[in-house]
Amino acid sequence: MSFGVVLVVIVLVVFFVRVAIAMVPAYTGFWQVQSIMDGLPERPEIIAKGPRGIMQSISTQLGINNIDSVSRNDFKLERVSDGLNLALSYEVRKHLIANVDVVMAFDHAVLLEAP
């Protein structure tokens, strides 16, 4: 391989490593939040406390897991015929290089059936 090809390969590898460094923490944070939300239907004592208790539990677990990219305002609780629908929708913007940013949008919803 010539020097030019090696240089292009190195630049591409560095670019994709930089992208991974910027994006992986946002995805791991989302997976933690998704796990918190998916665990709520298995805890009827929290669902019985109503919307305020559910949001307090989520806020506590976000603090314990040190998740800063999601706030309490990103969650929406809506009453449905089966119980409560807990929906999460938020975006994370990370700076890459110069004036290039990456925007990641995350959405997840869980149905919390009334006990």
N, CA, C and O atoms as a GROMACS GRO file, in nm:
protein
  460
    1MET      N    1   0.084  -0.119   0.000
    1MET     CA    2   0.000   0.000   0.000
    1MET      C    3   0.088   0.124   0.000
    1MET      O    4   0.197   0.126   0.057
    2SER      N    5   0.039   0.225  -0.064
    2SER     CA    6   0.115   0.350  -0.068
    2SER      C    7   0.088   0.432   0.057
    2SER      O    8  -0.003   0.403   0.135
    3PHE      N    9   0.168   0.534   0.074
    3PHE     CA   10   0.155   0.622   0.191
    3PHE      C   11   0.018   0.690   0.195
    3PHE      O   12  -0.040   0.706   0.302
    4GLY      N   13  -0.032   0.729   0.078
    4GLY     CA   14  -0.162   0.796   0.070
    4GLY      C   15  -0.276   0.707   0.118
    4GLY      O   16  -0.365   0.753   0.189
    5VAL      N   17  -0.273   0.580   0.078
    5VAL     CA   18  -0.377   0.487   0.119
    5VAL      C   19  -0.372   0.464   0.270
    5VAL      O   20  -0.475   0.460   0.336
    6VAL      N   21  -0.252   0.449   0.324
    6VAL     CA   22  -0.235   0.431   0.468
    6VAL      C   23  -0.287   0.553   0.543
    6VAL      O   24  -0.351   0.539   0.647
    7LEU      N   25  -0.259   0.671   0.492
    7LEU     CA   26  -0.305   0.794   0.555
    7LEU      C   27  -0.458   0.804   0.554
    7LEU      O   28  -0.518   0.845   0.653
    8VAL      N   29  -0.520   0.768   0.443
    8VAL     CA   30  -0.666   0.772   0.434
    8VAL      C   31  -0.727   0.672   0.532
    8VAL      O   32  -0.826   0.704   0.598
    9VAL      N   33  -0.671   0.554   0.542
    9VAL     CA   34  -0.721   0.453   0.634
    9VAL      C   35  -0.710   0.503   0.778
    9VAL      O   36  -0.803   0.487   0.857
   10ILE      N   37  -0.597   0.564   0.813
   10ILE     CA   38  -0.579   0.617   0.949
   10ILE      C   39  -0.680   0.727   0.978
   10ILE      O   40  -0.738   0.729   1.087
   11VAL      N   41  -0.703   0.817   0.883
   11VAL     CA   42  -0.800   0.925   0.902
   11VAL      C   43  -0.940   0.868   0.922
   11VAL      O   44  -1.013   0.915   1.009
   12LEU      N   45  -0.978   0.769   0.843
   12LEU     CA   46  -1.110   0.707   0.858
   12LEU      C   47  -1.125   0.637   0.993
   12LEU      O   48  -1.230   0.648   1.057
   13VAL      N   49  -1.023   0.566   1.036
   13VAL     CA   50  -1.029   0.497   1.165
   13VAL      C   51  -1.043   0.599   1.278
   13VAL      O   52  -1.123   0.580   1.369
   14VAL      N   53  -0.965   0.707   1.273
   14VAL     CA   54  -0.973   0.810   1.377
   14VAL      C   55  -1.112   0.875   1.377
   14VAL      O   56  -1.167   0.901   1.483
   15PHE      N   57  -1.167   0.900   1.260
   15PHE     CA   58  -1.300   0.961   1.251
   15PHE      C   59  -1.405   0.870   1.316
   15PHE      O   60  -1.486   0.917   1.396
   16PHE      N   61  -1.405   0.742   1.280
   16PHE     CA   62  -1.506   0.651   1.335
   16PHE      C   63  -1.486   0.625   1.484
   16PHE      O   64  -1.584   0.602   1.556
   17VAL      N   65  -1.364   0.628   1.531
   17VAL     CA   66  -1.340   0.616   1.676
   17VAL      C   67  -1.395   0.740   1.746
   17VAL      O   68  -1.456   0.729   1.853
   18ARG      N   69  -1.376   0.858   1.688
   18ARG     CA   70  -1.428   0.982   1.745
   18ARG      C   71  -1.581   0.980   1.750
   18ARG      O   72  -1.640   1.024   1.849
   19VAL      N   73  -1.644   0.930   1.644
   19VAL     CA   74  -1.790   0.919   1.641
   19VAL      C   75  -1.838   0.822   1.749
   19VAL      O   76  -1.936   0.850   1.819
   20ALA      N   77  -1.770   0.710   1.764
   20ALA     CA   78  -1.808   0.612   1.866
   20ALA      C   79  -1.792   0.670   2.006
   20ALA      O   80  -1.877   0.647   2.093
   21ILE      N   81  -1.686   0.744   2.030
   21ILE     CA   82  -1.663   0.805   2.162
   21ILE      C   83  -1.775   0.904   2.194
   21ILE      O   84  -1.815   0.916   2.310
   22ALA      N   85  -1.825   0.974   2.094
   22ALA     CA   86  -1.932   1.071   2.116
   22ALA      C   87  -2.068   1.004   2.134
   22ALA      O   88  -2.150   1.052   2.212
   23MET      N   89  -2.094   0.895   2.063
   23MET     CA   90  -2.227   0.838   2.059
   23MET      C   91  -2.252   0.726   2.160
   23MET      O   92  -2.365   0.714   2.209
   24VAL      N   93  -2.156   0.647   2.193
   24VAL     CA   94  -2.176   0.531   2.280
   24VAL      C   95  -2.230   0.570   2.418
   24VAL      O   96  -2.321   0.503   2.467
   25PRO      N   97  -2.180   0.676   2.485
   25PRO     CA   98  -2.237   0.711   2.616
   25PRO      C   99  -2.386   0.748   2.609
   25PRO      O  100  -2.460   0.717   2.702
   26ALA      N  101  -2.428   0.812   2.502
   26ALA     CA  102  -2.570   0.847   2.489
   26ALA      C  103  -2.656   0.722   2.476
   26ALA      O  104  -2.764   0.714   2.534
   27TYR      N  105  -2.608   0.625   2.400
   27TYR     CA  106  -2.683   0.501   2.384
   27TYR      C  107  -2.684   0.418   2.513
   27TYR      O  108  -2.787   0.359   2.546
   28THR      N  109  -2.574   0.412   2.584
   28THR     CA  110  -2.575   0.336   2.710
   28THR      C  111  -2.668   0.403   2.812
   28THR      O  112  -2.735   0.334   2.888
   29GLY      N  113  -2.672   0.536   2.813
   29GLY     CA  114  -2.766   0.606   2.901
   29GLY      C  115  -2.910   0.575   2.865
   29GLY      O  116  -2.993   0.555   2.953
   30PHE      N  117  -2.940   0.571   2.734
   30PHE     CA  118  -3.075   0.537   2.691
   30PHE      C  119  -3.110   0.394   2.731
   30PHE      O  120  -3.222   0.368   2.775
   31TRP      N  121  -3.017   0.303   2.717
   31TRP     CA  122  -3.044   0.164   2.755
   31TRP      C  123  -3.071   0.152   2.904
   31TRP      O  124  -3.153   0.070   2.946
   32GLN      N  125  -3.002   0.233   2.986
   32GLN     CA  126  -3.029   0.232   3.130
   32GLN      C  127  -3.169   0.286   3.159
   32GLN      O  128  -3.242   0.229   3.241
   33VAL      N  129  -3.206   0.395   3.093
   33VAL     CA  130  -3.340   0.452   3.113
   33VAL      C  131  -3.447   0.355   3.065
   33VAL      O  132  -3.551   0.339   3.129
   34GLN      N  133  -3.422   0.290   2.954
   34GLN     CA  134  -3.515   0.191   2.901
   34GLN      C  135  -3.532   0.076   3.001
   34GLN      O  136  -3.643   0.026   3.020
   35SER      N  137  -3.424   0.035   3.063
   35SER     CA  138  -3.430  -0.072   3.164
   35SER      C  139  -3.511  -0.027   3.285
   35SER      O  140  -3.589  -0.105   3.340
   36ILE      N  141  -3.492   0.097   3.327
   36ILE     CA  142  -3.570   0.152   3.439
   36ILE      C  143  -3.719   0.150   3.405
   36ILE      O  144  -3.801   0.108   3.486
   37MET      N  145  -3.753   0.197   3.285
   37MET     CA  146  -3.893   0.203   3.244
   37MET      C  147  -3.953   0.063   3.230
   37MET      O  148  -4.066   0.040   3.271
   38ASP      N  149  -3.878  -0.030   3.173
   38ASP     CA  150  -3.929  -0.165   3.155
   38ASP      C  151  -3.945  -0.239   3.288
   38ASP      O  152  -4.022  -0.335   3.296
   39GLY      N  153  -3.875  -0.196   3.392
   39GLY     CA  154  -3.886  -0.259   3.523
   39GLY      C  155  -4.004  -0.209   3.604
   39GLY      O  156  -4.042  -0.272   3.703
   40LEU      N  157  -4.063  -0.097   3.566
   40LEU     CA  158  -4.175  -0.042   3.642
   40LEU      C  159  -4.299  -0.132   3.647
   40LEU      O  160  -4.360  -0.142   3.753
   41PRO      N  161  -4.339  -0.196   3.537
   41PRO     CA  162  -4.458  -0.283   3.547
   41PRO      C  163  -4.442  -0.398   3.647
   41PRO      O  164  -4.541  -0.453   3.694
   42GLU      N  165  -4.320  -0.434   3.680
   42GLU     CA  166  -4.295  -0.541   3.776
   42GLU      C  167  -4.299  -0.491   3.921
   42GLU      O  168  -4.281  -0.569   4.014
   43ARG      N  169  -4.322  -0.360   3.939
   43ARG     CA  170  -4.326  -0.302   4.074
   43ARG      C  171  -4.462  -0.235   4.096
   43ARG      O  172  -4.473  -0.113   4.085
   44PRO      N  173  -4.565  -0.314   4.128
   44PRO     CA  174  -4.700  -0.258   4.144
   44PRO      C  175  -4.713  -0.159   4.260
   44PRO      O  176  -4.802  -0.074   4.259
   45GLU      N  177  -4.624  -0.168   4.360
   45GLU     CA  178  -4.632  -0.074   4.472
   45GLU      C  179  -4.601   0.068   4.427
   45GLU      O  180  -4.653   0.164   4.485
   46ILE      N  181  -4.520   0.085   4.326
   46ILE     CA  182  -4.489   0.219   4.273
   46ILE      C  183  -4.604   0.266   4.185
   46ILE      O  184  -4.642   0.383   4.192
   47ILE      N  185  -4.659   0.179   4.104
   47ILE     CA  186  -4.771   0.216   4.018
   47ILE      C  187  -4.892   0.256   4.102
   47ILE      O  188  -4.967   0.346   4.063
   48ALA      N  189  -4.910   0.191   4.216
   48ALA     CA  190  -5.022   0.223   4.304
   48ALA      C  191  -5.012   0.364   4.362
   48ALA      O  192  -5.114   0.422   4.401
   49LYS      N  193  -4.892   0.421   4.367
   49LYS     CA  194  -4.874   0.557   4.419
   49LYS      C  195  -4.922   0.664   4.321
   49LYS      O  196  -4.932   0.781   4.358
   50GLY      N  197  -4.950   0.625   4.199
   50GLY     CA  198  -5.000   0.719   4.100
   50GLY      C  199  -4.888   0.791   4.027
   50GLY      O  200  -4.771   0.758   4.043
   51PRO      N  201  -4.927   0.889   3.945
   51PRO     CA  202  -4.829   0.960   3.862
   51PRO      C  203  -4.716   1.025   3.940
   51PRO      O  204  -4.600   1.020   3.899
   52ARG      N  205  -4.748   1.085   4.052
   52ARG     CA  206  -4.645   1.152   4.132
   52ARG      C  207  -4.543   1.051   4.186
   52ARG      O  208  -4.422   1.078   4.184
   53GLY      N  209  -4.589   0.938   4.234
   53GLY     CA  210  -4.500   0.834   4.285
   53GLY      C  211  -4.414   0.772   4.176
   53GLY      O  212  -4.297   0.742   4.197
   54ILE      N  213  -4.474   0.754   4.058
   54ILE     CA  214  -4.400   0.698   3.946
   54ILE      C  215  -4.288   0.792   3.905
   54ILE      O  216  -4.174   0.750   3.885
   55MET      N  217  -4.319   0.921   3.892
   55MET     CA  218  -4.218   1.018   3.851
   55MET      C  219  -4.109   1.034   3.957
   55MET      O  220  -3.992   1.053   3.924
   56GLN      N  221  -4.146   1.026   4.084
   56GLN     CA  222  -4.047   1.033   4.192
   56GLN      C  223  -3.953   0.913   4.186
   56GLN      O  224  -3.832   0.928   4.204
   57SER      N  225  -4.008   0.795   4.160
   57SER     CA  226  -3.926   0.675   4.149
   57SER      C  227  -3.830   0.685   4.030
   57SER      O  228  -3.713   0.648   4.042
   58ILE      N  229  -3.878   0.734   3.918
   58ILE     CA  230  -3.792   0.750   3.800
   58ILE      C  231  -3.682   0.850   3.829
   58ILE      O  232  -3.566   0.826   3.796
   59SER      N  233  -3.717   0.964   3.889
   59SER     CA  234  -3.615   1.065   3.923
   59SER      C  235  -3.509   1.009   4.015
   59SER      O  236  -3.390   1.036   3.997
   60THR      N  237  -3.550   0.931   4.113
   60THR     CA  238  -3.455   0.870   4.207
   60THR      C  239  -3.362   0.775   4.134
   60THR      O  240  -3.241   0.777   4.155
   61GLN      N  241  -3.417   0.691   4.048
   61GLN     CA  242  -3.335   0.595   3.976
   61GLN      C  243  -3.242   0.662   3.874
   61GLN      O  244  -3.131   0.615   3.852
   62LEU      N  245  -3.287   0.772   3.814
   62LEU     CA  246  -3.198   0.847   3.724
   62LEU      C  247  -3.080   0.905   3.802
   62LEU      O  248  -2.967   0.904   3.753
   63GLY      N  249  -3.107   0.954   3.922
   63GLY     CA  250  -2.999   1.006   4.006
   63GLY      C  251  -2.902   0.898   4.051
   63GLY      O  252  -2.781   0.919   4.051
   64ILE      N  253  -2.956   0.783   4.088
   64ILE     CA  254  -2.871   0.672   4.132
   64ILE      C  255  -2.780   0.626   4.018
   64ILE      O  256  -2.662   0.599   4.039
   65ASN      N  257  -2.835   0.619   3.897
   65ASN     CA  258  -2.757   0.574   3.781
   65ASN      C  259  -2.675   0.686   3.717
   65ASN      O  260  -2.605   0.663   3.619
   66ASN      N  261  -2.685   0.808   3.771
   66ASN     CA  262  -2.608   0.922   3.724
   66ASN      C  263  -2.634   0.949   3.575
   66ASN      O  264  -2.541   0.965   3.496
   67ILE      N  265  -2.762   0.955   3.540
   67ILE     CA  266  -2.801   0.982   3.402
   67ILE      C  267  -2.841   1.128   3.394
   67ILE      O  268  -2.941   1.171   3.451
   68ASP      N  269  -2.760   1.206   3.320
   68ASP     CA  270  -2.783   1.350   3.310
   68ASP      C  271  -2.853   1.392   3.180
   68ASP      O  272  -2.905   1.503   3.172
   69SER      N  273  -2.854   1.306   3.081
   69SER     CA  274  -2.908   1.344   2.950
   69SER      C  275  -3.061   1.343   2.948
   69SER      O  276  -3.121   1.396   2.854
   70VAL      N  277  -3.123   1.285   3.049
   70VAL     CA  278  -3.269   1.276   3.054
   70VAL      C  279  -3.316   1.351   3.178
   70VAL      O  280  -3.262   1.333   3.287
   71SER      N  281  -3.417   1.435   3.160
   71SER     CA  282  -3.474   1.505   3.274
   71SER      C  283  -3.616   1.454   3.299
   71SER      O  284  -3.673   1.382   3.217
   72ARG      N  285  -3.669   1.491   3.410
   72ARG     CA  286  -3.805   1.450   3.447
   72ARG      C  287  -3.907   1.503   3.347
   72ARG      O  288  -4.012   1.442   3.326
   73ASN      N  289  -3.877   1.617   3.285
   73ASN     CA  290  -3.969   1.678   3.189
   73ASN      C  291  -3.976   1.603   3.056
   73ASN      O  292  -4.067   1.628   2.977
   74ASP      N  293  -3.882   1.514   3.030
   74ASP     CA  294  -3.883   1.436   2.906
   74ASP      C  295  -3.984   1.321   2.911
   74ASP      O  296  -4.014   1.261   2.808
   75PHE      N  297  -4.036   1.291   3.030
   75PHE     CA  298  -4.133   1.184   3.048
   75PHE      C  299  -4.274   1.240   3.041
   75PHE      O  300  -4.300   1.349   3.092
   76LYS      N  301  -4.363   1.165   2.979
   76LYS     CA  302  -4.504   1.203   2.972
   76LYS      C  303  -4.588   1.086   3.022
   76LYS      O  304  -4.573   0.973   2.975
   77LEU      N  305  -4.675   1.113   3.117
   77LEU     CA  306  -4.770   1.014   3.168
   77LEU      C  307  -4.908   1.048   3.115
   77LEU      O  308  -4.954   1.161   3.126
   78GLU      N  309  -4.973   0.948   3.057
   78GLU     CA  310  -5.105   0.970   3.000
   78GLU      C  311  -5.197   0.857   3.045
   78GLU      O  312  -5.162   0.739   3.035
   79ARG      N  313  -5.314   0.894   3.093
   79ARG     CA  314  -5.411   0.792   3.133
   79ARG      C  315  -5.473   0.729   3.009
   79ARG      O  316  -5.516   0.798   2.916
   80VAL      N  317  -5.476   0.597   3.008
   80VAL     CA  318  -5.542   0.520   2.903
   80VAL      C  319  -5.638   0.423   2.970
   80VAL      O  320  -5.642   0.414   3.093
   81SER      N  321  -5.715   0.351   2.892
   81SER     CA  322  -5.817   0.264   2.951
   81SER      C  323  -5.756   0.153   3.037
   81SER      O  324  -5.818   0.111   3.135
   82ASP      N  325  -5.637   0.106   3.004
   82ASP     CA  326  -5.574  -0.004   3.079
   82ASP      C  327  -5.493   0.043   3.199
   82ASP      O  328  -5.454  -0.040   3.281
   83GLY      N  329  -5.466   0.171   3.211
   83GLY     CA  330  -5.383   0.221   3.320
   83GLY      C  331  -5.316   0.352   3.280
   83GLY      O  332  -5.383   0.450   3.246
   84LEU      N  333  -5.183   0.352   3.284
   84LEU     CA  334  -5.105   0.470   3.249
   84LEU      C  335  -5.005   0.435   3.140
   84LEU      O  336  -4.944   0.328   3.142
   85ASN      N  337  -4.988   0.525   3.045
   85ASN     CA  338  -4.888   0.509   2.941
   85ASN      C  339  -4.773   0.603   2.974
   85ASN      O  340  -4.790   0.725   2.976
   86LEU      N  341  -4.656   0.548   3.000
   86LEU     CA  342  -4.536   0.626   3.029
   86LEU      C  343  -4.452   0.634   2.902
   86LEU      O  344  -4.404   0.531   2.854
   87ALA      N  345  -4.435   0.754   2.850
   87ALA     CA  346  -4.361   0.773   2.726
   87ALA      C  347  -4.241   0.863   2.751
   87ALA      O  348  -4.248   0.957   2.830
   88LEU      N  349  -4.133   0.833   2.683
   88LEU     CA  350  -4.010   0.911   2.692
   88LEU      C  351  -3.969   0.950   2.551
   88LEU      O  352  -3.968   0.866   2.461
   89SER      N  353  -3.936   1.077   2.533
   89SER     CA  354  -3.889   1.126   2.404
   89SER      C  355  -3.790   1.238   2.431
   89SER      O  356  -3.824   1.339   2.493
   90TYR      N  357  -3.666   1.220   2.384
   90TYR     CA  358  -3.565   1.323   2.403
   90TYR      C  359  -3.457   1.312   2.297
   90TYR      O  360  -3.445   1.210   2.229
   91GLU      N  361  -3.378   1.418   2.284
   91GLU     CA  362  -3.267   1.422   2.190
   91GLU      C  363  -3.138   1.454   2.264
   91GLU      O  364  -3.138   1.528   2.363
   92VAL      N  365  -3.029   1.399   2.214
   92VAL     CA  366  -2.897   1.429   2.268
   92VAL      C  367  -2.813   1.482   2.152
   92VAL      O  368  -2.806   1.419   2.046
   93ARG      N  369  -2.750   1.596   2.173
   93ARG     CA  370  -2.663   1.656   2.071
   93ARG      C  371  -2.520   1.652   2.122
   93ARG      O  372  -2.491   1.701   2.232
   94LYS      N  373  -2.431   1.595   2.042
   94LYS     CA  374  -2.289   1.586   2.078
   94LYS      C  375  -2.206   1.651   1.968
   94LYS      O  376  -2.230   1.632   1.850
   95HIS      N  377  -2.108   1.727   2.010
   95HIS     CA  378  -2.016   1.792   1.917
   95HIS      C  379  -1.912   1.693   1.868
   95HIS      O  380  -1.854   1.618   1.947
   96LEU      N  381  -1.887   1.691   1.738
   96LEU     CA  382  -1.786   1.602   1.681
   96LEU      C  383  -1.659   1.679   1.646
   96LEU      O  384  -1.560   1.674   1.719
   97ILE      N  385  -1.663   1.749   1.535
   97ILE     CA  386  -1.546   1.819   1.484
   97ILE      C  387  -1.591   1.952   1.425
   97ILE      O  388  -1.690   1.957   1.353
   98ALA      N  389  -1.520   2.059   1.456
   98ALA     CA  390  -1.546   2.193   1.401
   98ALA      C  391  -1.693   2.228   1.420
   98ALA      O  392  -1.740   2.243   1.533
   99ASN      N  393  -1.767   2.242   1.310
   99ASN     CA  394  -1.909   2.278   1.321
   99ASN      C  395  -2.000   2.158   1.292
   99ASN      O  396  -2.113   2.176   1.247
  100VAL      N  397  -1.952   2.038   1.316
  100VAL     CA  398  -2.028   1.917   1.290
  100VAL      C  399  -2.073   1.856   1.423
  100VAL      O  400  -1.991   1.826   1.510
  101ASP      N  401  -2.204   1.840   1.437
  101ASP     CA  402  -2.263   1.779   1.555
  101ASP      C  403  -2.341   1.656   1.512
  101ASP      O  404  -2.380   1.642   1.396
  102VAL      N  405  -2.361   1.566   1.607
  102VAL     CA  406  -2.446   1.451   1.584
  102VAL      C  407  -2.565   1.463   1.679
  102VAL      O  408  -2.549   1.492   1.798
  103VAL      N  409  -2.685   1.442   1.625
  103VAL     CA  410  -2.807   1.450   1.704
  103VAL      C  411  -2.869   1.311   1.707
  103VAL      O  412  -2.894   1.251   1.603
  104MET      N  413  -2.893   1.261   1.829
  104MET     CA  414  -2.953   1.129   1.846
  104MET      C  415  -3.089   1.146   1.913
  104MET      O  416  -3.099   1.210   2.018
  105ALA      N  417  -3.192   1.090   1.853
  105ALA     CA  418  -3.328   1.098   1.907
  105ALA      C  419  -3.365   0.963   1.966
  105ALA      O  420  -3.346   0.859   1.903
  106PHE      N  421  -3.419   0.966   2.087
  106PHE     CA  422  -3.456   0.844   2.158
  106PHE      C  423  -3.603   0.849   2.198
  106PHE      O  424  -3.650   0.952   2.246
  107ASP      N  425  -3.674   0.740   2.177
  107ASP     CA  426  -3.815   0.727   2.213
  107ASP      C  427  -3.839   0.589   2.273
  107ASP      O  428  -3.784   0.489   2.226
  108HIS      N  429  -3.922   0.585   2.377
  108HIS     CA  430  -3.960   0.457   2.437
  108HIS      C  431  -4.090   0.477   2.515
  108HIS      O  432  -4.112   0.584   2.572
  109ALA      N  433  -4.175   0.377   2.516
  109ALA     CA  434  -4.302   0.387   2.588
  109ALA      C  435  -4.329   0.253   2.658
  109ALA      O  436  -4.292   0.146   2.610
  110VAL      N  437  -4.396   0.264   2.774
  110VAL     CA  438  -4.432   0.147   2.854
  110VAL      C  439  -4.574   0.166   2.906
  110VAL      O  440  -4.610   0.275   2.950
  111LEU      N  441  -4.653   0.061   2.900
  111LEU     CA  442  -4.787   0.064   2.956
  111LEU      C  443  -4.782   0.013   3.100
  111LEU      O  444  -4.738  -0.099   3.125
  112LEU      N  445  -4.826   0.095   3.193
  112LEU     CA  446  -4.831   0.060   3.334
  112LEU      C  447  -4.976   0.029   3.369
  112LEU      O  448  -5.058   0.120   3.383
  113GLU      N  449  -5.005  -0.098   3.384
  113GLU     CA  450  -5.143  -0.138   3.412
  113GLU      C  451  -5.178  -0.108   3.557
  113GLU      O  452  -5.095  -0.123   3.647
  114ALA      N  453  -5.301  -0.066   3.577
  114ALA     CA  454  -5.349  -0.034   3.712
  114ALA      C  455  -5.351  -0.162   3.796
  114ALA      O  456  -5.396  -0.266   3.749
  115PRO      N  457  -5.302  -0.151   3.921
  115PRO     CA  458  -5.299  -0.270   4.008
  115PRO      C  459  -5.438  -0.314   4.053
  115PRO      O  460  -5.451  -0.412   4.126
   0.00000   0.00000   0.00000
